[in-house]
């Protein structure tokens, strides 16, 4: 079980080195940008399953095309922006959950990950996460191997690590997991995301203004938000604003998420050394989850994938809906 909690530090360090070099190059050509507001520490409960350990830390830059052809398969006829708008329509049809600050957002996630980013066998883990709706308590989680229905671990309290000392846990409380106060207008929501970006814990010497002022920060913060609960109208606004932002790419061919559901993948901009995709149901366009791949020596390989299976509001950690 310890392997589930470990992160590939060597791989992250190399990517952070690449990130630093990239930011230095960008700072030479990017004009001065508006200083951003307070960095938001979004919840990282899913990280315990290895599914999103790298996605947030590798953000900067953007792609410039709307569709892409992979192999011999033709890309979907809809563009990335069209698929995201259809995802917004699907979001509006979802029932809305309400939560008090003292309650918890319960999420069950099926995640598949490799021990190393580009080699080794894949491990499937089912994780149940209880995140404080109001950000008044630490996240708790339990998990089991995908092959053992009775192999649940004990509940574990998840605390953020000190960036200067990864082995030291901090007492800092996470941000609320229930995003009930998000703007429902795309323009207002985009302004909110730019003023409250996710904290990337950038390496020393990185140009924060160049990174946080980059267009792809909206995608990065959106990825973090989707780990909590976003009400339907705000979720629709989120997908609508992403449909207007540059950089999303449609991946051709059928995609299967970590739970075996078929969908279409939209590749998000802003990842160095790999790719991060949102997956939507091919017919209903409901959001299914995400996957992360790495690229080495020109070869792309899947590192991790995560599929949220159910979301609910409960009164205490360990309680099931």
N, C-alpha and C positions, 0 to 999 in steps of 0.2 A: 504493500500500500504506500510505502514511502516514495516509490517511484512516481506515483501520481502527483505528489506534492512538489516534486523537484522540477526545476526549470532548467533548460539547456543553457547554462550561463555562458559557456564559450561561444555559442552561436549568437546569443544576445550581445555579448561584448563586441564581437566582430561587426554586427549590424549597427551597434551604437557608434563604433569607429567610423563605419561608412556614413552614418547619419551626421556625425560631426563634420566630416569632410564635405558632405553635401551642403550642410548649412553654411559652412565657410564660403563655399563657391556661390551659394545663393546670396549671401550677404554682400557680395561684391557687385551683384547685378540688380538686386531687388531694391527699389527705393524705400525710403523710411516709411514705416507703417504705423498706424495708430496703436499706441500701447494698449494691451488688453487688460481686462479687469481681473478680478480674483480667479485664481485657478480653482477648478472644482474637482475634488477627489471623488470620482464616481465609484460605485461599488464594484468589487472585483470577485464576487462570490464564485462566478463560473471559472475563474482562473484555477481553482483547486482541482478541477478536472482536466487541466491542461489544454483546454480548448481555445482560450484567448490569451495565453500567456505572453504572446508577442504582438498581438494585433495593435494594442494601444501604444506600445513603446516604439513602434517603427514608423511613425507618421511624419510625412513631409512630401512635398512635390505633388504633381498631378499629371494625368494622362490627357490626351487631347482628342481622342476619337470616340465615337458613339457605338460602333459595332466592330467586332473582330471575328475573323474566321480562324478556326482551329482545326488542323488536320484536313480531312476530306469532307467533313460534314458542313452543310450550309448553315449559316447563323439564323436564328429566329427572325421572322419577318418584322417583328416589333423592335423598335429601338430601345435603348436603356431608359430614356425619358418616358416613353410610352408605357413600358412595363412598370416603372415606378408610379406613374399616374394611376394605372390599373390597381396597383397595390394600395394606393391611397383610397380608391373607391372601395376595395375589399375591407380596409381598416374601418371605414365608417359603418360597416354592417356588423361589426363585432359588438357584443354586449359590454357595457361599461361597468367596471368594478369600482367600488368606493372603499376607502380605508381611513381609519383614524390614525393619528401619529403613533399611538401605542401598539398598533397592530403590525402584522408582518406580511410581506409579499412572498408567497410560497411559489417556487419555480422548480419543476422537475426537468432535468436536462439529460439527454443521452449524448455522450461525447466519445469520439474516437481520436486517439492521438498516438504518435510514435514516441519511443524513448529518446531517439535522436531525430533532428529535423528532417534528415533525408535518407535514413537507413533504419533497419531494424523492424521488428514486427509491430503491428498495430494493437493497441489495447482499447477495449470499449468499456466505459464506465458510466453507470447511471448515478446521477447526483441529485439530491434533494436539498434545496437551499431556502433558508428563511432569512430574508433581508428586512431590516427595520423600515417600516413604511415612512416614518417620520425622521429617520436618522438618529434615533435616541438610544440605540443599542447596537452592539456588534453583530455582524452576520454570523449565522451558524449553518452548518451543512453536515450531511452524512452522505456516504457513497458506497457503492458495491460494484464488483466486477460484473460485466454484462452477462457472463456465463453462470453466475451464481445468484439465483433469485432470493436466497436467504442469507446472503453474505453482507448485510448492511453493517457499516461501521457504527461506532458511537457518534453522537453529535459532537462536532468540533467547532469551537469558537474561532472565527477567522479575524485576525487583526492585520492591518497593513504593516509592511516591513519598513524599517528605516533605510532610505536609499543609500545612506553612507555606510550602513552596516546591515546587509540583507538578512543576517541571522537574528537581528533584534526586532521584536514585535513592539509596535507603538500602541498607545491607548487611545489614539485619535479616533473619534467616531466617524463612520462613513456618511456620505451624503444620503438623503432620503431615497428609498427605492420606489416610492410611489410619486410619480411625476404629475400630480393632479393639477398643479398650478402652471403648467406650460402653456404658452400662447397657442391658439388654434389657427392663427393666421400665418401663412408661410413666411411673409416678410418679417413679422414680429418675432417668429420663432427663430429665424436665421439671425436676427439681431441678438436674441437671447443666447444662442449658441456661441456667437463670436465674443460676447461679453463674459460668458461662463464656460470656457473651454476645459476639457479634461486635462488634468495635470500629467504631463508626459515624463516628469523627472528627468529632464534632459541632462546629458553629461556636461561636466564643467567646460566652459569655453564655447558652448553652443550659443548661437544668436537666437535668443528667445523671440524677439520681435519678428524675425524672418520666418520662424517656424509657426508661431501662433497666428501670424498674419496671413499664412498661406491659405489658399482656397480650400484645400483638402481637410482643414481642421473641422469643417462642418460634418464631414463623413466620420471623422474620428470620434467626435463627441456623440454623434448619432449611434455609433456602434456601442458606446458605453451606456447610453440611455436605454438601449434595447435589452440590456441585462436586467433592468428593473421592470416596472409596469408603466407603460405610456397609455393614457386613455385614448379611445378610438379617434376622437376629433383631432387631438394633438398628434397622434400617430399618422393620421392622414396628412396633416400639415407637414410633418417631418418628411414623408415620402414625396410630397409635392415639391418641397424646396430642394430635395436632392435631385429631383427630375430636372430642375432648372440649373443646378450647379454643373460646371464642366467636369469631365473626367471619367464618367461611368462607362463601362464597356460590357456589352452582351457577349457571354461565352456561348459558342455554338454547341449543339448537341444536347442530349438529355443528361441531366444531372441528378444524382441520388444523394439525399442528405444522410446524416448519421443515423436516422431512424428508418432509412430505406424508402422514403417518400420521394417521388419524382418531381423535378422542378426545373426552373431556368435560373441560371446564375448571372448576377450582375457584379462585375469586378469593380471594386471601389478604388479610387486613387489614393496615393499617399503612403504606400508601403515600400520600404527599401529592402532589397534582397529577397522579396517574395511577393505574394499576392493574397488579398483578402476579398472574399466574395460573399455577397448576400444571396440567399437562395429563396425563391418564391415558387409557390405551387404553379405549375404550368397552366392549369385550367382556371383556378379561382384567384390566383395571384396573392394569396395569403402568405405572409412572411413565415418561412420555415426554419431559418437559422443561418449559420455562417460556416465558412471553411477557410482555412489558411494553408497556403502552399509556399514552399521555398524554391528558390532558383539558384542552382549552383552549376557552374560551367555550362550555362545555357540550357540546363535540363530542369524542368519543373516537376516537383513531386509533392503530393499532399502530405502535410504535416499533421493537421488536426481539423476536426469538423465537430460542430455542436448543433443539436436540434432541441429546442425547447418543446416539451411534450404537453405541459399544462401549467397554467398560472392561476393562482387563487389568492384570496385574502383570508388570513387566519389570525387567531388571537395570540399564539405563542409558538416558539420554536419547537419542533417535533410534532406539532399538530398537523394532520393531513386533512385536505378538503373532502 
